[in-house]
Amino acid sequence: MSDDFTIARLNPREAKGRSDHLLNLRELVSRKEYLYPGIDKWFDKQVISGISSKNRVAYVGYLNQIPAAAAIVKLGDGAKICHISVRSDLQNIGLGEVFFCLLAMEAKRQANAIHLTLPESLWKSKKAFFQSFGFSSATISETQYRLFDQELATRTAFNNVWSAVLHKITKIGRRFSLAGNALTDGLLFSVRPEYGDMIMKGTKTVELRRRFSKKWIGHRAVFYATEPVSGILGQAQIADVSEGSPNRIWKQFGSAIKCERQYYENYVAGCKTVFAISLKDPNPYVDPVFAGALVQYTNRQITPPQSYLHLHDESGWAEAVNISVMLQCLHRRLTLPSVSNALSLATQNEKESLVTLPQAQATVPSSQPELFRL
């Protein structure tokens, strides 16, 4: 059986109502009480009120419905990574990078700098991880939160962290699928808003192009709606590609192309052959991710293609699309595939940094707002 890893983003309503997600988060954080005396009181006083007032954002990660990871960030001009913990058997597969990127995306709108405190032993053992996000050095923290291990503090400009996030998103995409969307390469299509809407609803199952290639069968297709929307709508998979004369393509696919015959004739005028691109498994975003927001997130000026383009590591659109996928994870409930079968789990008897909760307490709540899977 494949392992299913889901992450829930806690919202103010859950904090005020003491939801099951909040209780699971508190349980995970409180397990560090023996190292951080009073951490439960900090959670009750600072974290709950912070989530309620939108000054903090928190996530709970579940493996096969068992709470296994937690992350908390404090927002503001000087943002702070308050807490990240991942169960020992899930470490070293990239989940720490996923959480760090999500927290950075939460902080981006306000932060000019970002900091965190951590035990000296963790800095020594995971220095490369923190340096990869732009935290070049650490000094002794003015406040010592932890028993038995000296607490260090590290700080950097948010631009350093964000540059690292942009670099890492493609790497993360090779390992995981987020919000039901692959982050591997594919194609970006520009489409008229009405056609993009039909594609995402599954009523338009064939897209037309004057030039194309069958080598793209099986790849993802991302759809950008042109003006007045000017935003990414979602993804689908290229199921098949057919090449033929304009008359044959219309006869075979006209009902699935979903355009008027005159529009079709104008588009294919002068073509000996055209390409019918069959689509399947549309996965619309909850809301379009608009070009203006993408420019802010990527720090690039990006111009949509006239027809389509290949999404690759050097393309500003590759970053833009992957950020769009991750943005879906910040705000809504989404349906996603399971973790890769390559995930290796420790035995149930193995000692873990976060001990498994009793089965009665450790399940994902039946109501799962803002939930997504890796």
C-alpha positions in Angstrom: 0.0 0.0 0.0 1.4 3.4 -0.9 1.9 6.0 1.9 -0.3 9.0 1.9 1.1 12.3 3.3 -1.3 15.2 3.8 -0.7 18.6 5.2 -3.4 20.8 6.7 -3.1 24.6 7.0 -4.8 25.9 10.1 -7.1 28.9 9.7 -8.4 31.4 12.3 -11.7 29.6 12.6 -10.0 26.4 13.6 -7.9 28.2 16.2 -10.9 29.9 17.7 -12.9 26.6 17.7 -10.1 24.4 18.9 -10.4 22.1 16.0 -8.9 18.6 15.8 -6.1 20.0 13.6 -5.2 22.5 16.3 -5.2 19.8 19.0 -3.0 17.6 16.9 -0.6 20.5 16.3 -0.5 21.3 20.0 0.3 17.6 20.8 3.1 17.5 18.4 4.6 20.8 19.7 4.2 19.9 23.3 6.3 16.7 22.9 9.3 19.0 23.0 8.3 20.1 26.6 11.2 18.1 28.1 13.6 20.2 26.0 11.7 23.5 26.0 10.0 24.0 29.4 6.8 26.0 29.1 6.4 25.3 25.3 2.8 24.2 25.9 2.0 27.5 27.6 3.7 29.4 24.7 1.5 27.5 22.3 -1.7 28.3 24.3 -0.9 31.9 24.7 1.0 32.9 21.6 0.3 30.4 18.8 -3.4 30.0 19.2 -4.0 33.8 19.4 -1.6 34.4 16.6 -3.4 32.0 14.2 -6.7 33.5 15.3 -5.5 37.0 14.5 -3.6 35.9 11.3 -0.3 36.9 12.7 0.9 33.3 12.6 0.3 30.5 10.2 0.6 26.8 11.1 0.6 23.4 9.3 0.1 19.8 10.5 1.5 17.0 8.4 -0.2 13.5 8.5 1.3 10.2 7.3 -1.5 7.7 6.7 -3.7 9.9 8.9 -1.2 9.9 11.8 0.2 13.4 12.9 3.8 13.3 11.9 5.0 16.9 11.3 4.4 20.5 12.3 5.4 24.0 11.2 4.7 27.5 12.5 5.7 30.9 11.2 5.2 34.3 12.7 4.4 36.9 10.1 5.6 40.5 9.9 8.5 42.7 8.7 10.8 40.5 10.7 9.3 37.1 10.2 10.2 34.2 12.4 10.2 30.5 11.7 8.9 29.4 15.1 8.8 25.6 14.8 9.4 22.9 12.2 9.5 19.2 13.3 9.3 16.1 11.1 9.1 12.6 12.4 12.5 10.9 12.3 11.5 8.3 9.7 10.3 11.0 7.3 13.4 13.1 7.5 15.9 13.3 4.7 13.3 12.9 1.9 12.8 16.6 1.4 9.8 17.4 3.6 11.8 19.9 5.5 12.3 21.9 2.3 8.6 21.7 1.5 7.6 23.1 4.8 10.3 25.8 4.7 9.2 26.9 1.3 5.5 27.0 2.3 6.4 29.1 5.4 8.4 31.4 3.2 5.5 31.9 0.8 3.3 32.8 3.8 5.9 35.4 5.0 6.7 36.9 1.6 4.0 39.6 1.5 5.3 41.3 4.6 8.8 40.2 5.4 12.0 42.1 4.8 14.0 39.8 7.1 13.5 36.4 8.6 15.0 34.7 11.6 14.9 31.6 13.8 16.5 30.1 16.9 17.7 26.5 17.1 19.9 24.3 19.3 23.6 24.4 18.6 23.6 20.6 17.9 21.0 21.1 15.2 22.9 23.9 13.6 26.1 21.7 13.5 24.3 18.7 12.1 22.0 20.5 9.6 24.1 23.6 8.8 24.1 22.8 5.1 20.3 22.8 5.1 20.0 26.2 6.7 22.8 27.7 4.7 21.0 26.5 1.5 18.2 28.9 2.5 20.5 31.8 3.0 21.2 31.6 6.7 25.0 31.8 6.6 25.9 31.9 10.3 24.5 31.6 13.8 25.3 33.3 17.1 24.3 32.7 20.7 20.7 33.7 21.2 20.0 36.4 23.8 17.2 34.2 25.1 17.9 30.6 26.0 14.7 28.5 25.5 16.2 25.1 25.6 17.6 22.8 28.3 20.9 20.8 27.8 21.8 22.5 24.5 22.8 26.1 23.8 20.3 28.0 21.7 21.6 29.9 18.7 20.0 32.5 16.5 20.3 33.1 12.8 18.9 35.8 10.6 19.0 36.8 7.0 17.4 39.2 4.5 14.1 37.7 3.2 15.4 38.2 -0.4 18.1 35.6 0.3 15.5 33.1 1.5 13.2 33.8 -1.4 16.0 33.3 -4.0 16.7 29.9 -2.4 13.0 29.0 -2.5 12.8 29.8 -6.2 15.8 27.6 -6.8 14.4 24.7 -4.7 10.9 24.6 -6.1 12.0 22.8 -9.2 13.9 20.3 -7.1 10.9 19.7 -4.9 8.8 19.2 -8.0 10.9 16.3 -9.1 10.1 14.5 -5.8 6.5 15.4 -5.1 3.2 16.2 -6.6 1.4 19.1 -4.9 -2.3 19.8 -4.9 -2.8 17.0 -7.5 -0.4 18.9 -9.8 3.0 17.7 -11.0 5.8 20.2 -10.8 7.9 18.5 -13.4 8.3 20.0 -16.8 5.6 20.2 -19.4 4.0 22.9 -21.6 2.3 26.2 -21.0 -0.6 27.0 -23.4 -2.1 30.4 -23.9 -5.9 30.1 -24.4 -8.9 32.4 -24.6 -10.6 32.6 -21.2 -13.8 30.9 -22.3 -11.8 28.0 -23.8 -9.7 27.7 -20.7 -12.8 27.5 -18.5 -14.2 24.7 -20.7 -10.9 22.8 -20.5 -10.9 23.0 -16.7 -14.5 21.9 -16.5 -13.7 18.9 -18.8 -16.2 20.0 -21.5 -13.5 20.9 -24.0 -11.3 17.9 -24.4 -9.3 18.9 -27.5 -7.0 21.9 -28.0 -5.9 22.9 -31.5 -2.5 24.0 -32.7 -1.0 24.7 -36.1 2.4 23.3 -35.1 2.9 20.6 -32.4 4.7 17.3 -31.8 3.6 13.8 -30.6 6.6 13.8 -28.3 4.5 15.7 -25.8 2.0 12.8 -25.3 1.9 12.0 -21.6 3.2 15.4 -20.5 1.3 17.9 -18.4 -0.3 20.9 -20.0 -0.7 24.1 -18.0 -3.3 26.7 -19.2 -2.9 30.4 -19.1 -6.0 32.5 -19.8 -5.3 35.6 -21.9 -6.8 39.0 -21.2 -8.9 40.0 -19.5 -8.2 37.2 -17.0 -4.4 37.1 -17.5 -3.8 34.2 -15.1 -3.0 30.5 -14.8 -6.1 28.4 -14.6 -4.8 24.8 -13.9 -3.4 21.7 -15.5 -4.4 18.7 -17.5 -2.5 15.8 -19.1 -1.9 15.4 -22.8 -3.5 12.1 -23.6 -2.9 12.0 -27.4 -1.9 14.0 -30.4 -3.5 13.6 -33.9 -2.2 15.2 -37.0 -4.3 15.6 -40.1 -5.8 17.8 -42.7 -8.1 20.6 -41.4 -11.1 18.9 -42.8 -10.3 15.5 -41.2 -9.4 17.1 -37.9 -12.7 19.0 -37.8 -14.7 15.9 -38.8 -13.1 13.8 -36.1 -12.7 16.3 -33.3 -15.0 19.3 -34.1 -17.4 18.6 -31.2 -14.6 18.3 -28.7 -12.8 21.5 -29.9 -15.8 23.5 -28.9 -15.5 26.4 -31.3 -17.6 27.7 -34.1 -16.7 26.4 -37.6 -15.9 29.9 -38.9 -13.4 30.5 -36.1 -11.9 27.1 -36.9 -11.6 27.9 -40.6 -9.9 31.3 -39.8 -7.4 29.6 -37.5 -6.4 26.8 -39.9 -6.3 29.0 -43.0 -3.2 28.1 -45.1 -2.4 24.9 -43.1 -2.0 21.6 -44.9 -2.1 19.8 -41.6 -3.1 20.8 -38.0 -2.8 19.1 -34.6 -5.6 18.0 -32.3 -4.3 17.7 -28.8 -6.5 15.4 -26.7 -6.6 16.3 -23.0 -7.6 14.3 -19.9 -7.6 14.7 -16.1 -8.2 18.5 -15.8 -7.2 19.8 -12.4 -8.3 23.4 -12.1 -6.9 25.8 -9.5 -9.4 27.1 -7.0 -8.8 30.6 -8.3 -6.7 31.8 -11.3 -3.2 32.9 -10.3 -2.8 36.2 -11.9 0.2 37.4 -13.8 0.7 40.4 -11.5 1.1 38.1 -8.5 3.5 35.8 -10.4 5.8 38.8 -11.2 5.9 39.6 -7.5 6.7 36.0 -6.5 9.2 35.2 -9.2 10.9 38.7 -9.3 10.8 38.4 -13.1 8.9 40.0 -15.9 7.2 37.1 -17.6 5.4 37.3 -21.0 2.9 34.6 -21.9 3.5 32.7 -25.1 1.5 33.4 -28.2 0.8 29.7 -28.6 2.7 27.5 -26.1 6.1 27.0 -24.6 8.2 24.3 -22.9 8.5 24.7 -19.2 12.1 24.0 -18.2 14.4 25.0 -15.4 15.7 28.2 -17.2 12.2 29.5 -17.9 10.7 32.1 -15.7 7.4 30.4 -16.4 8.6 27.2 -14.9 9.1 29.0 -11.6 5.8 30.8 -12.0 3.8 27.6 -12.7 5.4 25.8 -9.7 4.7 28.7 -7.4 1.1 28.7 -8.7 0.8 25.1 -7.6 2.2 25.8 -4.2 0.0 28.8 -3.7 -3.0 26.4 -4.0 -1.7 24.7 -0.9 -1.9 27.9 1.1 -5.6 28.7 1.0 -8.0 25.9 0.1 -8.8 22.2 0.5 -7.4 20.3 -2.4 -7.3 16.7 -3.7 -3.8 15.2 -4.2 -2.0 12.0 -5.0 0.0 10.0 -2.4 3.6 10.1 -1.6 6.0 8.3 -3.9 6.2 4.5 -3.2 9.9 5.0 -2.8 9.3 6.5 0.7 11.0 4.3 3.2 9.3 4.1 6.6 10.9 3.0 9.8 9.4 0.0 11.7 6.6 0.8 14.2 9.0 -0.2 17.0 11.6 2.3 16.0 12.1 5.2 18.4 11.0 8.4 16.7 11.6 12.1 17.4 7.8 12.5 17.4 6.2 9.4 19.0 3.1 8.2 17.3 -0.1 9.4 19.0 -2.5 6.8 20.3 -4.7 5.7 17.4 -7.9 7.2 18.9 -6.3 10.7 19.1 -4.0 10.6 16.1 -6.2 10.5 13.1 -7.0 13.2 10.6 -10.3 14.9 11.5 -13.3 13.9 9.3 -13.6 17.6 8.4 -10.4 18.6 6.6 -10.4 22.2 5.5 -7.4 23.5 3.6 -5.9 20.0 3.2 -3.5 18.9 0.5 -1.4 15.9 -0.2 2.2 15.3 -1.2 
